[in-house]
Amino acid sequence: MAVIASSRDSVIVITLQTGQTPQGAPILRQRSLANVRATATDQDVYDIAAALYGLQDHSLIGVRRDNRVDLVEA
């Protein structure tokens, strides 16, 4: 059977460096922001994440966008 995929929304996953171990390795933490519109551009998503987390003392390491899709049999 055929499957139809329809975009729902996205989740932004932000990786931050919150410190260092005694050996000097970075301590990384992830934060998620849900319910991002599927129609938002990747550039807009990145810019918003960078602006929000730029207000913190922690270093922004990476931004990931996880798209959610509904799958339905046709």
Jmol script that loads the backbone (N, CA, C; Angstrom):
load data "model"
ATOM      1  N   MET A   1       0.834  -1.183   0.000  1.00  0.00           N
ATOM      2  CA  MET A   1       0.000   0.000   0.000  1.00  0.00           C
ATOM      3  C   MET A   1       0.881   1.249   0.000  1.00  0.00           C
ATOM      4  N   ALA A   2       0.361   2.285  -0.571  1.00  0.00           N
ATOM      5  CA  ALA A   2       1.073   3.563  -0.607  1.00  0.00           C
ATOM      6  C   ALA A   2       0.873   4.302   0.711  1.00  0.00           C
ATOM      7  N   VAL A   3       1.869   5.084   1.051  1.00  0.00           N
ATOM      8  CA  VAL A   3       1.825   5.877   2.280  1.00  0.00           C
ATOM      9  C   VAL A   3       1.936   7.344   1.898  1.00  0.00           C
ATOM     10  N   ILE A   4       1.103   8.157   2.528  1.00  0.00           N
ATOM     11  CA  ILE A   4       1.133   9.605   2.307  1.00  0.00           C
ATOM     12  C   ILE A   4       1.752  10.256   3.541  1.00  0.00           C
ATOM     13  N   ALA A   5       2.742  11.100   3.308  1.00  0.00           N
ATOM     14  CA  ALA A   5       3.400  11.823   4.396  1.00  0.00           C
ATOM     15  C   ALA A   5       2.945  13.274   4.383  1.00  0.00           C
ATOM     16  N   SER A   6       2.540  13.770   5.546  1.00  0.00           N
ATOM     17  CA  SER A   6       2.164  15.181   5.650  1.00  0.00           C
ATOM     18  C   SER A   6       2.897  15.800   6.838  1.00  0.00           C
ATOM     19  N   SER A   7       3.505  16.939   6.591  1.00  0.00           N
ATOM     20  CA  SER A   7       4.283  17.627   7.631  1.00  0.00           C
ATOM     21  C   SER A   7       3.382  18.139   8.732  1.00  0.00           C
ATOM     22  N   ARG A   8       3.816  17.946   9.983  1.00  0.00           N
ATOM     23  CA  ARG A   8       3.086  18.473  11.136  1.00  0.00           C
ATOM     24  C   ARG A   8       3.772  19.709  11.678  1.00  0.00           C
ATOM     25  N   ASP A   9       4.852  19.503  12.349  1.00  0.00           N
ATOM     26  CA  ASP A   9       5.602  20.596  12.956  1.00  0.00           C
ATOM     27  C   ASP A   9       7.044  20.144  13.145  1.00  0.00           C
ATOM     28  N   SER A  10       7.832  20.953  13.813  1.00  0.00           N
ATOM     29  CA  SER A  10       9.238  20.629  14.046  1.00  0.00           C
ATOM     30  C   SER A  10       9.590  20.854  15.502  1.00  0.00           C
ATOM     31  N   VAL A  11      10.717  20.306  15.876  1.00  0.00           N
ATOM     32  CA  VAL A  11      11.302  20.526  17.192  1.00  0.00           C
ATOM     33  C   VAL A  11      12.715  21.041  16.958  1.00  0.00           C
ATOM     34  N   ILE A  12      13.084  22.107  17.655  1.00  0.00           N
ATOM     35  CA  ILE A  12      14.450  22.608  17.590  1.00  0.00           C
ATOM     36  C   ILE A  12      15.193  22.005  18.777  1.00  0.00           C
ATOM     37  N   VAL A  13      16.330  21.398  18.506  1.00  0.00           N
ATOM     38  CA  VAL A  13      17.169  20.831  19.558  1.00  0.00           C
ATOM     39  C   VAL A  13      18.469  21.634  19.586  1.00  0.00           C
ATOM     40  N   ILE A  14      18.723  22.273  20.710  1.00  0.00           N
ATOM     41  CA  ILE A  14      19.894  23.141  20.866  1.00  0.00           C
ATOM     42  C   ILE A  14      20.894  22.442  21.778  1.00  0.00           C
ATOM     43  N   THR A  15      22.157  22.415  21.369  1.00  0.00           N
ATOM     44  CA  THR A  15      23.227  21.853  22.182  1.00  0.00           C
ATOM     45  C   THR A  15      24.068  22.991  22.732  1.00  0.00           C
ATOM     46  N   LEU A  16      24.237  23.001  24.060  1.00  0.00           N
ATOM     47  CA  LEU A  16      24.990  24.035  24.758  1.00  0.00           C
ATOM     48  C   LEU A  16      26.156  23.421  25.511  1.00  0.00           C
ATOM     49  N   GLN A  17      27.237  24.172  25.627  1.00  0.00           N
ATOM     50  CA  GLN A  17      28.334  23.753  26.494  1.00  0.00           C
ATOM     51  C   GLN A  17      28.153  24.474  27.814  1.00  0.00           C
ATOM     52  N   THR A  18      27.917  23.696  28.874  1.00  0.00           N
ATOM     53  CA  THR A  18      27.631  24.285  30.180  1.00  0.00           C
ATOM     54  C   THR A  18      28.838  24.306  31.099  1.00  0.00           C
ATOM     55  N   GLY A  19      29.937  23.735  30.660  1.00  0.00           N
ATOM     56  CA  GLY A  19      31.138  23.732  31.493  1.00  0.00           C
ATOM     57  C   GLY A  19      32.159  22.765  30.950  1.00  0.00           C
ATOM     58  N   GLN A  20      33.122  22.422  31.823  1.00  0.00           N
ATOM     59  CA  GLN A  20      34.171  21.474  31.475  1.00  0.00           C
ATOM     60  C   GLN A  20      34.386  20.513  32.629  1.00  0.00           C
ATOM     61  N   THR A  21      34.761  19.303  32.278  1.00  0.00           N
ATOM     62  CA  THR A  21      35.127  18.322  33.295  1.00  0.00           C
ATOM     63  C   THR A  21      36.509  18.686  33.838  1.00  0.00           C
ATOM     64  N   PRO A  22      36.908  18.104  34.951  1.00  0.00           N
ATOM     65  CA  PRO A  22      38.255  18.369  35.464  1.00  0.00           C
ATOM     66  C   PRO A  22      39.373  18.013  34.462  1.00  0.00           C
ATOM     67  N   GLN A  23      39.064  17.102  33.534  1.00  0.00           N
ATOM     68  CA  GLN A  23      40.043  16.720  32.526  1.00  0.00           C
ATOM     69  C   GLN A  23      40.038  17.670  31.323  1.00  0.00           C
ATOM     70  N   GLY A  24      39.116  18.601  31.283  1.00  0.00           N
ATOM     71  CA  GLY A  24      39.051  19.574  30.207  1.00  0.00           C
ATOM     72  C   GLY A  24      38.072  19.248  29.093  1.00  0.00           C
ATOM     73  N   ALA A  25      37.361  18.149  29.199  1.00  0.00           N
ATOM     74  CA  ALA A  25      36.367  17.782  28.186  1.00  0.00           C
ATOM     75  C   ALA A  25      35.108  18.636  28.377  1.00  0.00           C
ATOM     76  N   PRO A  26      34.432  19.007  27.298  1.00  0.00           N
ATOM     77  CA  PRO A  26      33.239  19.837  27.436  1.00  0.00           C
ATOM     78  C   PRO A  26      32.065  19.060  28.036  1.00  0.00           C
ATOM     79  N   ILE A  27      31.268  19.757  28.830  1.00  0.00           N
ATOM     80  CA  ILE A  27      30.007  19.215  29.341  1.00  0.00           C
ATOM     81  C   ILE A  27      28.913  19.805  28.463  1.00  0.00           C
ATOM     82  N   LEU A  28      28.193  18.936  27.756  1.00  0.00           N
ATOM     83  CA  LEU A  28      27.168  19.377  26.816  1.00  0.00           C
ATOM     84  C   LEU A  28      25.783  19.047  27.344  1.00  0.00           C
ATOM     85  N   ARG A  29      24.851  19.946  27.110  1.00  0.00           N
ATOM     86  CA  ARG A  29      23.446  19.754  27.466  1.00  0.00           C
ATOM     87  C   ARG A  29      22.591  20.110  26.251  1.00  0.00           C
ATOM     88  N   GLN A  30      21.446  19.431  26.144  1.00  0.00           N
ATOM     89  CA  GLN A  30      20.517  19.732  25.053  1.00  0.00           C
ATOM     90  C   GLN A  30      19.219  20.287  25.613  1.00  0.00           C
ATOM     91  N   ARG A  31      18.673  21.238  24.897  1.00  0.00           N
ATOM     92  CA  ARG A  31      17.369  21.814  25.210  1.00  0.00           C
ATOM     93  C   ARG A  31      16.517  21.732  23.949  1.00  0.00           C
ATOM     94  N   SER A  32      15.215  21.529  24.127  1.00  0.00           N
ATOM     95  CA  SER A  32      14.312  21.404  22.983  1.00  0.00           C
ATOM     96  C   SER A  32      13.229  22.461  23.033  1.00  0.00           C
ATOM     97  N   LEU A  33      12.867  22.947  21.871  1.00  0.00           N
ATOM     98  CA  LEU A  33      11.738  23.860  21.704  1.00  0.00           C
ATOM     99  C   LEU A  33      10.778  23.197  20.728  1.00  0.00           C
ATOM    100  N   ALA A  34       9.581  22.886  21.193  1.00  0.00           N
ATOM    101  CA  ALA A  34       8.607  22.155  20.377  1.00  0.00           C
ATOM    102  C   ALA A  34       7.637  23.101  19.669  1.00  0.00           C
ATOM    103  N   ASN A  35       6.837  22.533  18.810  1.00  0.00           N
ATOM    104  CA  ASN A  35       5.749  23.211  18.105  1.00  0.00           C
ATOM    105  C   ASN A  35       6.217  24.311  17.172  1.00  0.00           C
ATOM    106  N   VAL A  36       7.336  24.090  16.511  1.00  0.00           N
ATOM    107  CA  VAL A  36       7.807  25.023  15.493  1.00  0.00           C
ATOM    108  C   VAL A  36       7.051  24.711  14.208  1.00  0.00           C
ATOM    109  N   ARG A  37       6.525  25.708  13.576  1.00  0.00           N
ATOM    110  CA  ARG A  37       5.743  25.483  12.357  1.00  0.00           C
ATOM    111  C   ARG A  37       6.573  24.831  11.266  1.00  0.00           C
ATOM    112  N   ALA A  38       5.964  23.899  10.564  1.00  0.00           N
ATOM    113  CA  ALA A  38       6.646  23.208   9.473  1.00  0.00           C
ATOM    114  C   ALA A  38       6.998  24.166   8.346  1.00  0.00           C
ATOM    115  N   THR A  39       6.280  25.274   8.244  1.00  0.00           N
ATOM    116  CA  THR A  39       6.527  26.233   7.164  1.00  0.00           C
ATOM    117  C   THR A  39       7.664  27.201   7.473  1.00  0.00           C
ATOM    118  N   ALA A  40       8.174  27.182   8.694  1.00  0.00           N
ATOM    119  CA  ALA A  40       9.288  28.073   9.056  1.00  0.00           C
ATOM    120  C   ALA A  40      10.535  27.648   8.280  1.00  0.00           C
ATOM    121  N   THR A  41      11.278  28.621   7.771  1.00  0.00           N
ATOM    122  CA  THR A  41      12.489  28.298   7.017  1.00  0.00           C
ATOM    123  C   THR A  41      13.604  27.876   7.966  1.00  0.00           C
ATOM    124  N   ASP A  42      14.541  27.126   7.435  1.00  0.00           N
ATOM    125  CA  ASP A  42      15.673  26.687   8.247  1.00  0.00           C
ATOM    126  C   ASP A  42      16.471  27.878   8.770  1.00  0.00           C
ATOM    127  N   GLN A  43      16.615  28.903   7.959  1.00  0.00           N
ATOM    128  CA  GLN A  43      17.351  30.097   8.378  1.00  0.00           C
ATOM    129  C   GLN A  43      16.651  30.776   9.546  1.00  0.00           C
ATOM    130  N   ASP A  44      15.326  30.890   9.471  1.00  0.00           N
ATOM    131  CA  ASP A  44      14.564  31.504  10.560  1.00  0.00           C
ATOM    132  C   ASP A  44      14.689  30.694  11.849  1.00  0.00           C
ATOM    133  N   VAL A  45      14.618  29.377  11.734  1.00  0.00           N
ATOM    134  CA  VAL A  45      14.741  28.508  12.897  1.00  0.00           C
ATOM    135  C   VAL A  45      16.109  28.700  13.546  1.00  0.00           C
ATOM    136  N   TYR A  46      17.155  28.722  12.746  1.00  0.00           N
ATOM    137  CA  TYR A  46      18.504  28.906  13.284  1.00  0.00           C
ATOM    138  C   TYR A  46      18.656  30.285  13.925  1.00  0.00           C
ATOM    139  N   ASP A  47      18.166  31.316  13.246  1.00  0.00           N
ATOM    140  CA  ASP A  47      18.294  32.679  13.770  1.00  0.00           C
ATOM    141  C   ASP A  47      17.595  32.837  15.117  1.00  0.00           C
ATOM    142  N   ILE A  48      16.415  32.260  15.259  1.00  0.00           N
ATOM    143  CA  ILE A  48      15.673  32.344  16.524  1.00  0.00           C
ATOM    144  C   ILE A  48      16.423  31.602  17.628  1.00  0.00           C
ATOM    145  N   ALA A  49      16.912  30.402  17.327  1.00  0.00           N
ATOM    146  CA  ALA A  49      17.652  29.633  18.328  1.00  0.00           C
ATOM    147  C   ALA A  49      18.912  30.380  18.750  1.00  0.00           C
ATOM    148  N   ALA A  50      19.635  30.930  17.794  1.00  0.00           N
ATOM    149  CA  ALA A  50      20.868  31.660  18.110  1.00  0.00           C
ATOM    150  C   ALA A  50      20.566  32.910  18.932  1.00  0.00           C
ATOM    151  N   ALA A  51      19.480  33.605  18.610  1.00  0.00           N
ATOM    152  CA  ALA A  51      19.122  34.815  19.353  1.00  0.00           C
ATOM    153  C   ALA A  51      18.700  34.474  20.784  1.00  0.00           C
ATOM    154  N   LEU A  52      17.869  33.455  20.948  1.00  0.00           N
ATOM    155  CA  LEU A  52      17.407  33.075  22.291  1.00  0.00           C
ATOM    156  C   LEU A  52      18.553  32.593  23.171  1.00  0.00           C
ATOM    157  N   TYR A  53      19.353  31.720  22.635  1.00  0.00           N
ATOM    158  CA  TYR A  53      20.410  31.142  23.454  1.00  0.00           C
ATOM    159  C   TYR A  53      21.663  32.004  23.481  1.00  0.00           C
ATOM    160  N   GLY A  54      21.709  33.039  22.655  1.00  0.00           N
ATOM    161  CA  GLY A  54      22.787  34.011  22.736  1.00  0.00           C
ATOM    162  C   GLY A  54      22.670  34.893  23.961  1.00  0.00           C
ATOM    163  N   LEU A  55      21.512  34.885  24.601  1.00  0.00           N
ATOM    164  CA  LEU A  55      21.287  35.673  25.812  1.00  0.00           C
ATOM    165  C   LEU A  55      21.832  34.977  27.061  1.00  0.00           C
ATOM    166  N   GLN A  56      22.296  33.753  26.913  1.00  0.00           N
ATOM    167  CA  GLN A  56      22.801  32.984  28.047  1.00  0.00           C
ATOM    168  C   GLN A  56      24.314  33.101  28.163  1.00  0.00           C
ATOM    169  N   ASP A  57      24.812  32.641  29.294  1.00  0.00           N
ATOM    170  CA  ASP A  57      26.253  32.600  29.510  1.00  0.00           C
ATOM    171  C   ASP A  57      26.895  31.391  28.830  1.00  0.00           C
ATOM    172  N   HIS A  58      26.098  30.359  28.535  1.00  0.00           N
ATOM    173  CA  HIS A  58      26.620  29.128  27.951  1.00  0.00           C
ATOM    174  C   HIS A  58      26.844  29.282  26.449  1.00  0.00           C
ATOM    175  N   SER A  59      27.831  28.555  25.935  1.00  0.00           N
ATOM    176  CA  SER A  59      28.160  28.614  24.509  1.00  0.00           C
ATOM    177  C   SER A  59      27.221  27.725  23.700  1.00  0.00           C
ATOM    178  N   LEU A  60      26.719  28.275  22.609  1.00  0.00           N
ATOM    179  CA  LEU A  60      25.873  27.520  21.688  1.00  0.00           C
ATOM    180  C   LEU A  60      26.779  26.656  20.818  1.00  0.00           C
ATOM    181  N   ILE A  61      26.571  25.345  20.871  1.00  0.00           N
ATOM    182  CA  ILE A  61      27.401  24.401  20.122  1.00  0.00           C
ATOM    183  C   ILE A  61      26.730  24.005  18.810  1.00  0.00           C
ATOM    184  N   GLY A  62      25.418  23.776  18.835  1.00  0.00           N
ATOM    185  CA  GLY A  62      24.744  23.339  17.612  1.00  0.00           C
ATOM    186  C   GLY A  62      23.245  23.506  17.695  1.00  0.00           C
ATOM    187  N   VAL A  63      22.633  23.579  16.509  1.00  0.00           N
ATOM    188  CA  VAL A  63      21.178  23.683  16.392  1.00  0.00           C
ATOM    189  C   VAL A  63      20.736  22.592  15.417  1.00  0.00           C
ATOM    190  N   ARG A  64      19.749  21.795  15.842  1.00  0.00           N
ATOM    191  CA  ARG A  64      19.215  20.731  14.992  1.00  0.00           C
ATOM    192  C   ARG A  64      17.706  20.910  14.874  1.00  0.00           C
ATOM    193  N   ARG A  65      17.184  20.623  13.706  1.00  0.00           N
ATOM    194  CA  ARG A  65      15.740  20.694  13.489  1.00  0.00           C
ATOM    195  C   ARG A  65      15.238  19.285  13.217  1.00  0.00           C
ATOM    196  N   ASP A  66      14.312  18.820  14.048  1.00  0.00           N
ATOM    197  CA  ASP A  66      13.684  17.511  13.860  1.00  0.00           C
ATOM    198  C   ASP A  66      12.271  17.744  13.344  1.00  0.00           C
ATOM    199  N   ASN A  67      12.023  17.340  12.109  1.00  0.00           N
ATOM    200  CA  ASN A  67      10.705  17.513  11.506  1.00  0.00           C
ATOM    201  C   ASN A  67       9.822  16.337  11.857  1.00  0.00           C
ATOM    202  N   ARG A  68       8.599  16.620  12.226  1.00  0.00           N
ATOM    203  CA  ARG A  68       7.616  15.584  12.540  1.00  0.00           C
ATOM    204  C   ARG A  68       6.679  15.432  11.347  1.00  0.00           C
ATOM    205  N   VAL A  69       6.431  14.188  10.996  1.00  0.00           N
ATOM    206  CA  VAL A  69       5.620  13.893   9.819  1.00  0.00           C
ATOM    207  C   VAL A  69       4.592  12.844  10.191  1.00  0.00           C
ATOM    208  N   ASP A  70       3.337  13.057   9.782  1.00  0.00           N
ATOM    209  CA  ASP A  70       2.295  12.035   9.943  1.00  0.00           C
ATOM    210  C   ASP A  70       2.308  11.145   8.712  1.00  0.00           C
ATOM    211  N   LEU A  71       2.288   9.837   8.946  1.00  0.00           N
ATOM    212  CA  LEU A  71       2.236   8.859   7.853  1.00  0.00           C
ATOM    213  C   LEU A  71       0.888   8.171   7.881  1.00  0.00           C
ATOM    214  N   VAL A  72       0.219   8.159   6.713  1.00  0.00           N
ATOM    215  CA  VAL A  72      -1.115   7.572   6.605  1.00  0.00           C
ATOM    216  C   VAL A  72      -1.172   6.689   5.370  1.00  0.00           C
ATOM    217  N   GLU A  73      -1.800   5.527   5.511  1.00  0.00           N
ATOM    218  CA  GLU A  73      -1.982   4.662   4.342  1.00  0.00           C
ATOM    219  C   GLU A  73      -3.009   5.280   3.396  1.00  0.00           C
ATOM    220  N   ALA A  74      -2.699   5.200   2.127  1.00  0.00           N
ATOM    221  CA  ALA A  74      -3.616   5.747   1.118  1.00  0.00           C
ATOM    222  C   ALA A  74      -4.577   4.707   0.627  1.00  0.00           C
TER     223      ALA A  74
END
end "model"
wireframe off; spacefill off
backbone 0.3
color backbone group
